[in-house]
Amino acid sequence: MPALMDFVKRKWSEHFPESPFQFFFLDDRFNAQYKNDKLFATVLWLFTAIAISIACLGLFGLSLFTISKRNKEISIRKVLGATLFQITSLITKDYLRLVLAAGVVALPIAYILVNNWLKKYAFHVDIGVWFFILPVALIVFIALATVLFQSLRAASANPVRSLRME
């Protein structure tokens, strides 16, 4: 590379002696051009992880509060013969409905925002459906895992102990 650059510099000086020889590599120029986008992506991933963690903590606390309020109901259902699956589905279905509703509301907004962001680029790829469906499915899975932990603990608890406390 240095020999090639010396050769090009000599040829430049022969043909254009009044102009200084200045060069740059195109990949460096492209990297500088997209540096802000890479930084934006890194910050976006960081804030996404923080937001999901805070949402999981909030969902965990809300499910814990709801289960503690419905502890007598869960115990009575268990004494009357409800299965573990019935009790956990009773608790988790309300949360899953809310998460799916939030996903349905967020999908069109995300589609509009991403398309407007991609319009400023000369070349861009078309966004597929999986780009939007996969994050919603992942959020549903995370919410289900968060609530399912508490509901399994409540469903497997001894109903006699909680009914005796009431």
C-alpha positions in Angstrom: 0.0 0.0 0.0 2.7 2.6 0.8 4.5 1.8 -2.5 1.3 2.3 -4.4 0.5 5.6 -2.6 4.1 6.9 -3.5 3.5 5.9 -7.1 0.2 7.7 -7.3 1.6 10.8 -5.5 4.5 11.0 -8.1 2.0 10.7 -11.0 -0.2 13.3 -9.5 2.7 15.7 -9.1 3.7 15.1 -12.7 0.3 15.9 -14.1 -1.0 18.4 -11.6 2.1 20.2 -10.0 0.0 23.2 -8.8 -2.5 21.1 -6.8 -1.5 19.4 -3.6 -2.0 15.6 -3.4 -4.8 14.8 -1.0 -6.4 11.4 -0.8 -8.8 9.4 1.4 -10.2 5.9 1.5 -13.8 5.5 0.6 -14.5 3.0 3.3 -13.2 5.5 5.9 -15.6 8.1 4.5 -18.5 5.7 4.7 -17.6 4.7 8.2 -17.5 8.3 9.3 -20.9 8.9 7.5 -22.6 6.0 9.4 -20.9 6.6 12.7 -23.9 8.4 14.2 -26.2 5.6 13.1 -24.0 3.0 14.8 -24.0 5.1 18.0 -27.7 5.6 17.8 -28.2 1.8 17.4 -26.0 1.1 20.5 -27.9 3.7 22.6 -31.2 2.3 21.4 -30.2 -1.3 22.4 -29.1 0.0 25.8 -32.4 1.9 26.4 -34.4 -1.1 25.1 -32.7 -3.4 27.6 -33.3 -0.9 30.4 -37.0 -0.4 29.4 -37.6 -4.2 29.2 -36.0 -4.7 32.6 -38.1 -1.9 34.2 -41.3 -3.3 32.6 -40.5 -6.8 33.9 -40.0 -5.5 37.4 -43.2 -3.6 37.2 -45.1 -6.6 35.8 -43.5 -8.8 38.5 -44.7 -6.4 41.2 -48.1 -6.1 39.7 -48.6 -9.8 39.4 -47.3 -10.3 43.0 -49.8 -7.8 44.2 -52.7 -9.3 42.2 -51.9 -12.8 43.4 -51.7 -11.7 47.0 -55.2 -10.0 46.6 -56.6 -13.1 44.9 -54.9 -15.6 47.3 -58.2 -16.7 48.9 -59.8 -17.2 45.5 -56.9 -19.3 44.3 -57.0 -21.4 47.4 -60.8 -22.0 47.2 -60.4 -23.0 43.5 -57.6 -25.4 44.4 -59.7 -27.0 47.2 -62.6 -27.4 44.8 -60.4 -29.3 42.3 -58.9 -26.7 40.0 -55.7 -28.0 38.3 -52.4 -26.2 38.2 -52.9 -25.3 34.5 -56.4 -23.8 35.2 -55.1 -21.6 38.0 -52.0 -20.4 36.1 -54.1 -19.7 33.0 -56.6 -17.8 35.1 -53.9 -15.5 36.4 -51.8 -15.1 33.2 -54.5 -14.6 30.6 -55.3 -11.1 31.8 -51.7 -10.0 31.5 -51.3 -11.6 28.2 -54.3 -9.8 26.8 -52.8 -6.5 27.9 -49.4 -7.2 26.4 -51.0 -8.3 23.1 -53.2 -5.2 23.1 -50.1 -3.1 23.6 -48.4 -4.9 20.8 -51.3 -4.3 18.4 -51.3 -0.6 19.3 -47.5 -0.3 19.0 -47.1 -2.1 15.6 -48.5 0.6 13.4 -46.6 3.3 15.2 -43.4 1.4 14.9 -44.0 0.7 11.2 -44.6 4.4 10.5 -41.5 5.5 12.5 -39.2 3.0 10.9 -40.4 3.8 7.4 -39.9 7.5 8.0 -36.4 6.8 9.3 -35.4 4.7 6.4 -36.7 7.2 3.8 -33.6 9.4 4.4 -31.3 6.7 3.0 -30.6 6.4 -0.7 -30.6 2.6 -0.5 -32.6 0.7 2.0 -34.2 -2.7 2.4 -37.9 -3.3 2.7 -39.0 -4.3 6.1 -40.7 -7.6 6.4 -43.5 -8.6 8.7 -41.1 -10.6 10.9 -39.3 -7.4 11.8 -42.4 -6.5 13.8 -44.0 -9.8 14.8 -40.8 -11.2 16.4 -40.3 -8.5 19.0 -44.0 -8.7 20.0 -43.7 -12.5 20.4 -40.5 -12.0 22.4 -42.3 -9.5 24.7 -45.2 -11.9 25.1 -42.8 -14.6 26.1 -41.0 -12.4 28.6 -44.3 -11.3 30.1 -45.5 -14.8 30.3 -42.3 -16.0 32.0 -42.5 -13.1 34.5 -46.2 -13.7 35.5 -46.0 -17.5 35.2 -43.3 -17.6 37.9 -45.6 -16.0 40.4 -48.7 -17.8 39.3 -47.0 -21.2 39.6 -45.8 -20.4 43.1 -49.3 -19.3 44.1 -51.0 -22.4 42.4 -48.6 -24.8 44.1 -48.9 -23.3 47.6 -50.8 -25.2 50.3 -54.4 -23.9 50.2 -55.0 -24.8 53.8 -52.3 -22.5 55.0 -53.7 -19.5 53.1 -57.4 -20.2 54.0 -56.4 -20.6 57.7 -54.9 -17.1 57.6 -58.1 -15.5 56.2 
